[in-house]
């Protein structure tokens, strides 16, 4: 089983969890487990913020260079 996630996979996972919470618990506190998952993901992202920002900038530069 793969346990390491790439930055893209991590960001996608965060987006999925956030969308799930927003869609299923609008204006309401999500269940404890979902709240804990969000907090853990936020902690990981905060810890790797510089690396994530660098990856995003690189992707944008590549996209701009190819004209897409």
C-alpha positions as CSV (number, residue, x, y, z in Angstrom):
1,X,0.0,0.0,0.0
2,X,1.3,3.4,-1.0
3,X,1.7,5.7,2.1
4,X,3.5,8.7,0.6
5,X,1.5,11.3,-1.3
6,X,2.9,13.8,-3.8
7,X,2.1,17.4,-3.2
8,X,-0.5,17.3,-6.0
9,X,-2.2,14.3,-4.4
10,X,-2.1,16.0,-1.0
11,X,-3.7,19.2,-2.3
12,X,-6.3,17.1,-4.2
13,X,-7.1,15.2,-1.0
14,X,-7.5,18.5,0.9
15,X,-9.8,19.8,-1.8
16,X,-11.9,16.7,-1.8
17,X,-12.3,16.7,2.0
18,X,-13.2,20.4,2.1
19,X,-15.8,20.0,-0.7
20,X,-17.3,17.0,1.1
21,X,-17.6,19.0,4.3
22,X,-19.0,22.1,2.6
23,X,-21.5,20.1,0.6
24,X,-22.7,17.8,3.4
25,X,-22.5,20.1,6.4
26,X,-23.3,23.6,5.2
27,X,-23.1,26.1,8.0
28,X,-22.8,23.3,10.6
29,X,-19.9,21.9,12.4
30,X,-18.8,18.7,10.7
31,X,-18.5,15.4,12.6
32,X,-15.5,15.2,14.9
33,X,-13.7,12.7,12.6
34,X,-13.9,15.0,9.6
35,X,-12.9,18.0,11.6
36,X,-9.8,16.0,12.8
37,X,-8.9,15.0,9.3
38,X,-9.1,18.6,8.2
39,X,-6.9,19.7,11.0
40,X,-4.3,17.1,10.3
41,X,-4.3,18.0,6.6
42,X,-3.9,21.7,7.5
43,X,-1.0,20.8,9.7
44,X,0.8,18.9,6.9
45,X,0.2,21.7,4.4
46,X,1.4,24.3,6.9
47,X,4.6,22.2,7.5
48,X,5.2,21.9,3.7
49,X,3.9,25.4,2.6
50,X,7.2,26.5,1.0
51,X,7.5,23.3,-1.0
52,X,3.8,23.4,-2.1
53,X,4.1,27.1,-3.1
54,X,7.2,26.3,-5.2
55,X,5.4,23.4,-6.9
56,X,2.4,25.6,-7.7
57,X,4.6,28.3,-9.2
58,X,6.5,25.8,-11.3
59,X,3.3,24.4,-12.6
60,X,2.0,27.9,-13.5
61,X,5.2,28.7,-15.3
62,X,5.1,25.5,-17.3
63,X,1.4,26.1,-18.2
64,X,2.2,29.7,-19.3
65,X,5.2,28.6,-21.3
66,X,3.2,26.0,-23.2
67,X,0.3,28.5,-23.8
68,X,-2.4,26.5,-22.2
